[in-house]
Amino acid sequence: MAKINANYEALYILKPDLNEEQIKALVERFKGVVEANGTVSEIDEWGKRRLAYPINDLMEGYYVLMTFTAAAAIPAELDRIFRITDGVMRSMIVCKDE
């Protein structure tokens, strides 16, 4: 039997030069995408951390970990939105059930 919903983790790194309002707006935007057809369990903002290697000449980024439950189509849509959003440097979505 196929799973209707699965548990996912999304880790994304925002540009460090964003102010608090911009960071909060992006976190709420991504949370809204998931909550349209799923549930967000937890959003853990790790804050600014040093990167392992420079990305676009930047040495630090603002890390956010979001845990959620959703149908299989939601992570694909969330990944698409991560890629087209200017403030996002890197992102990764992982299915925790596998």
C-alpha positions as YAML, in Angstrom:
chain: A
units: angstrom
residues:
- id: 1
  name: MET
  ca: [0.00, 0.00, 0.00]
- id: 2
  name: ALA
  ca: [1.38, 3.41, -0.98]
- id: 3
  name: LYS
  ca: [1.93, 6.08, 1.63]
- id: 4
  name: ILE
  ca: [-0.30, 9.12, 1.41]
- id: 5
  name: ASN
  ca: [1.87, 11.32, 3.62]
- id: 6
  name: ALA
  ca: [5.51, 11.02, 4.62]
- id: 7
  name: ASN
  ca: [7.81, 12.80, 7.08]
- id: 8
  name: TYR
  ca: [10.37, 15.20, 5.60]
- id: 9
  name: GLU
  ca: [13.14, 17.50, 6.72]
- id: 10
  name: ALA
  ca: [14.09, 20.59, 4.76]
- id: 11
  name: LEU
  ca: [17.34, 22.37, 5.57]
- id: 12
  name: TYR
  ca: [17.95, 25.64, 3.80]
- id: 13
  name: ILE
  ca: [20.62, 28.32, 4.06]
- id: 14
  name: LEU
  ca: [19.66, 31.95, 3.61]
- id: 15
  name: LYS
  ca: [22.02, 34.77, 2.67]
- id: 16
  name: PRO
  ca: [23.65, 36.28, 5.78]
- id: 17
  name: ASP
  ca: [23.06, 39.89, 4.70]
- id: 18
  name: LEU
  ca: [19.25, 39.59, 5.03]
- id: 19
  name: ASN
  ca: [17.71, 41.51, 7.92]
- id: 20
  name: GLU
  ca: [15.40, 39.93, 10.53]
- id: 21
  name: GLU
  ca: [12.21, 40.96, 8.73]
- id: 22
  name: GLN
  ca: [13.37, 39.45, 5.43]
- id: 23
  name: ILE
  ca: [14.39, 36.20, 7.14]
- id: 24
  name: LYS
  ca: [11.06, 35.98, 8.97]
- id: 25
  name: ALA
  ca: [9.17, 36.63, 5.71]
- id: 26
  name: LEU
  ca: [11.05, 33.84, 3.88]
- id: 27
  name: VAL
  ca: [10.56, 31.36, 6.74]
- id: 28
  name: GLU
  ca: [6.82, 32.14, 6.80]
- id: 29
  name: ARG
  ca: [6.62, 31.84, 3.00]
- id: 30
  name: PHE
  ca: [8.16, 28.36, 3.00]
- id: 31
  name: LYS
  ca: [6.02, 27.34, 5.98]
- id: 32
  name: GLY
  ca: [2.92, 28.48, 4.08]
- id: 33
  name: VAL
  ca: [3.83, 26.38, 1.05]
- id: 34
  name: VAL
  ca: [3.95, 23.25, 3.21]
- id: 35
  name: GLU
  ca: [0.86, 24.10, 5.28]
- id: 36
  name: ALA
  ca: [-1.25, 24.47, 2.14]
- id: 37
  name: ASN
  ca: [-1.32, 20.66, 1.82]
- id: 38
  name: GLY
  ca: [0.59, 19.34, 4.84]
- id: 39
  name: THR
  ca: [1.57, 20.03, 8.43]
- id: 40
  name: VAL
  ca: [4.73, 21.63, 9.79]
- id: 41
  name: SER
  ca: [5.97, 19.85, 12.92]
- id: 42
  name: GLU
  ca: [8.85, 22.14, 13.83]
- id: 43
  name: ILE
  ca: [10.91, 25.03, 12.53]
- id: 44
  name: ASP
  ca: [14.35, 25.25, 14.09]
- id: 45
  name: GLU
  ca: [16.29, 28.41, 13.23]
- id: 46
  name: TRP
  ca: [19.97, 27.71, 13.84]
- id: 47
  name: GLY
  ca: [21.01, 31.26, 13.01]
- id: 48
  name: LYS
  ca: [24.19, 32.44, 11.31]
- id: 49
  name: ARG
  ca: [26.89, 29.81, 11.00]
- id: 50
  name: ARG
  ca: [30.16, 29.54, 9.17]
- id: 51
  name: LEU
  ca: [30.00, 27.55, 5.92]
- id: 52
  name: ALA
  ca: [32.35, 24.64, 5.23]
- id: 53
  name: TYR
  ca: [33.32, 26.29, 1.94]
- id: 54
  name: PRO
  ca: [32.53, 29.65, 0.33]
- id: 55
  name: ILE
  ca: [29.30, 29.92, -1.67]
- id: 56
  name: ASN
  ca: [29.25, 32.92, -4.02]
- id: 57
  name: ASP
  ca: [32.15, 34.45, -2.02]
- id: 58
  name: LEU
  ca: [30.15, 34.28, 1.23]
- id: 59
  name: MET
  ca: [31.63, 32.49, 4.24]
- id: 60
  name: GLU
  ca: [28.50, 32.27, 6.43]
- id: 61
  name: GLY
  ca: [24.78, 31.71, 6.08]
- id: 62
  name: TYR
  ca: [21.56, 31.66, 8.10]
- id: 63
  name: TYR
  ca: [20.48, 28.03, 8.64]
- id: 64
  name: VAL
  ca: [16.85, 26.92, 9.06]
- id: 65
  name: LEU
  ca: [15.63, 23.33, 9.60]
- id: 66
  name: MET
  ca: [11.95, 22.61, 8.94]
- id: 67
  name: THR
  ca: [10.34, 19.25, 9.80]
- id: 68
  name: PHE
  ca: [7.01, 18.51, 8.14]
- id: 69
  name: THR
  ca: [4.54, 15.84, 6.99]
- id: 70
  name: ALA
  ca: [3.13, 16.11, 3.47]
- id: 71
  name: ALA
  ca: [2.19, 14.29, 0.29]
- id: 72
  name: ALA
  ca: [4.94, 13.41, -2.20]
- id: 73
  name: ALA
  ca: [4.21, 16.39, -4.48]
- id: 74
  name: ILE
  ca: [4.88, 19.02, -1.79]
- id: 75
  name: PRO
  ca: [8.67, 18.52, -1.47]
- id: 76
  name: ALA
  ca: [9.05, 18.88, -5.24]
- id: 77
  name: GLU
  ca: [7.12, 22.18, -5.19]
- id: 78
  name: LEU
  ca: [9.06, 23.40, -2.15]
- id: 79
  name: ASP
  ca: [12.36, 22.56, -3.87]
- id: 80
  name: ARG
  ca: [11.26, 24.53, -6.95]
- id: 81
  name: ILE
  ca: [10.44, 27.54, -4.78]
- id: 82
  name: PHE
  ca: [13.81, 27.26, -2.98]
- id: 83
  name: ARG
  ca: [15.60, 27.40, -6.34]
- id: 84
  name: ILE
  ca: [13.81, 30.50, -7.62]
- id: 85
  name: THR
  ca: [13.98, 32.52, -4.37]
- id: 86
  name: ASP
  ca: [16.80, 35.06, -4.33]
- id: 87
  name: GLY
  ca: [17.61, 34.84, -0.61]
- id: 88
  name: VAL
  ca: [18.24, 31.08, -0.59]
- id: 89
  name: MET
  ca: [21.85, 29.97, -1.06]
- id: 90
  name: ARG
  ca: [21.41, 26.19, -0.69]
- id: 91
  name: SER
  ca: [18.62, 23.78, 0.24]
- id: 92
  name: MET
  ca: [18.08, 20.07, 0.79]
- id: 93
  name: ILE
  ca: [14.92, 18.06, 1.42]
- id: 94
  name: VAL
  ca: [15.15, 14.55, 2.87]
- id: 95
  name: CYS
  ca: [12.44, 11.94, 3.48]
- id: 96
  name: LYS
  ca: [12.88, 10.67, 7.06]
- id: 97
  name: ASP
  ca: [10.75, 7.54, 6.50]
- id: 98
  name: GLU
  ca: [13.23, 5.87, 4.14]
...
